[in-house]
Amino acid sequence: MPRARHAHFTRAFGLLVLTVLLVAACAPASQPSGGAAPARATTAPQQASPAGPPTAAVQASAPASQASPVATRPAAPPNERLKLVYGNPVTPPSMVHLPAYVANRLGFFEEMGLEVEFKSFEGGVGALRGGISGGLDVVGTSSDPLFAAIQAGAPVKAIGTYAPKLSVVITTAPDIRTPADLKGRKIGIQEVGGFNEVMARLLLQSAGLTERDVQYVSIATANRVPALINGQVDATVLHIDQYYAAIAQKPDLVNLAQMWEVVPDWWYSAFVSNESVIRDKREALTRFLTAVIKAQRTMYLDPQAVKPIAVEETRRKPEEVDRAYEDLVRGGVWNVNDGMPRHMIEYTVEKEVEVGIVRPENKPTYDQIVERSLVDEAVRRNGGPWTGDPRWY
C-alpha cells in the first residue's frame, strides 16, 4: 500500500479526537452511587507524544499534575476472596479487548481479592447470550447486541466498558476503491447483528446499499486476516492490530473506510451483567471494574509493561503491536473513567435504528441501558476521575 495512504491513516486516526473526544470533554463528570464519598478529580499524567506529527489529542492536552492509577482498598477486607466468571467476546482478543487480560496478568484482580475465570467466545453476541442465560457473571460485548437484547426485554445492563470509541477499519481487496464497489462482493462477518456486520451495514448505507446487495461469509475472528489475504472474502472489518498484520502480508489491500469517521460518536463496547448478578454480586463486580480501570490507566502510563502481554495474548508480532498500541493511545480508545457518556450511547441507538438493529418503537433509553453505580465506585476507588486531556472518558 502506498506510503501516503498509511500516513493518511495515521493522521486520520488522530482526528478521532476532534470528532469524538472534544465533545466528550464537555460531558458532565460521573457522580458516585448513593452513600459513596464524592470522587475527587485528578489530572492524569500527559501521555508523551508518539513518533510522527503531533495529533490534535496531544496538542489539546492540558498541562498535567501527578496522578496515580493505584486503587484504594476494596470495601471488603482483601482476605475475603470473591469469584467471578468473565466472558470475553473474541478469541484471541484483539488489542482493544486487552484491559481485563492486563488486569489479570499484572495481578490487579488478585490485589482486589478477586478470582476471575476467563471464558472466550467467537463474538459479542455469543458472550452476551452466556450472560443472559446466567452462565457468566460479566461479559464483554459490542453495543449492537446489547441494545437489541434490552429492547427484547433481556434483564441486562452495561456496568462499564473496555473501549468506548471505535478503532476499526473496513479493509478490502485491491479492486474495491469505493463503498459502491462492494455491491455483489463477499464481506466477512461473524454473524448477523454482531459488531462487524453492523459496521458493514453502516458503510453500505453510505453508498445507498443494504445487506441484501452483498454476500455475507461467516468467519471467526482469528480467520479475518487469512480470509482477506487468501481471497475467501473481498472485505471485512479489522481492528487496528489486525489491519497492520494484513497489510504486512498484502500491502495492496485497501483501507476503504475508517469507521470512526463514518460514525464519529459511536459507542463501541460494554461490560454487561445480568440484573440478578448486579444485585447479588455488587462487591465482586465493583472489584472487577476497579481492577480493569487500574489496568486501563496503566496501559497509558506503562506501555512497556503491557506490550509483552499484548504480544502474547493477541498472538501478534511485536512490530504490529507497537504500531497498533501507538494508534490506540493517540486516540484514547481505552477509557480511564466510566466510559459511558450519554451523548455517545444515545447517538449509537439512533444509528442502530437507521440500519435495522434496533426497532424504532420503544427503543432503549440511556437509563435502561446503563447501571452507573458500580463503575462510579470503581473510579472513586482509583482516586477519582482523570481530567486534563480530551482523550479521557
Sequence and secondary structure as in RCSB ss.txt:
>XXXX:A:sequence
MPRARHAHFTRAFGLLVLTVLLVAACAPASQPSGGAAPARATTAPQQASPAGPPTAAVQASAPASQASPVATRPA
APPNERLKLVYGNPVTPPSMVHLPAYVANRLGFFEEMGLEVEFKSFEGGVGALRGGISGGLDVVGTSSDPLFAAI
QAGAPVKAIGTYAPKLSVVITTAPDIRTPADLKGRKIGIQEVGGFNEVMARLLLQSAGLTERDVQYVSIATANRV
PALINGQVDATVLHIDQYYAAIAQKPDLVNLAQMWEVVPDWWYSAFVSNESVIRDKREALTRFLTAVIKAQRTMY
LDPQAVKPIAVEETRRKPEEVDRAYEDLVRGGVWNVNDGMPRHMIEYTVEKEVEVGIVRPENKPTYDQIVERSLV
DEAVRRNGGPWTGDPRWY
>XXXX:A:secstr
  HHHHHHHHHHHHHHIIIIIHHHTTS      TTS     EE       SSS  HHHHH              S
S TTS EEEEEEESSSS  GGG HHHHHHHTTHHHHTTEEEEEEE SSHHHHHHHHHHTS SEEEEEHHHHHHHH
HTT  EEEEE S  S  EEEEE TT  SGGGGTT EEEESSTTSHHHHHHHHHHHHTT  GGGSEEEE  GGGHH
HHHHTTS SEEEEEHHHHHHHHHH TT EEEEEHHHHSTT   EEEEEEHHHHHH HHHHHHHHHHHHHHHHHHH
H HHHHHHHHHHHHT  HHHHHHHHHHHHHHT S SS    HHHHHHHHHHHHHTTSS STT   HHHHB  HHH
HHHHHHTTS EESSTT  
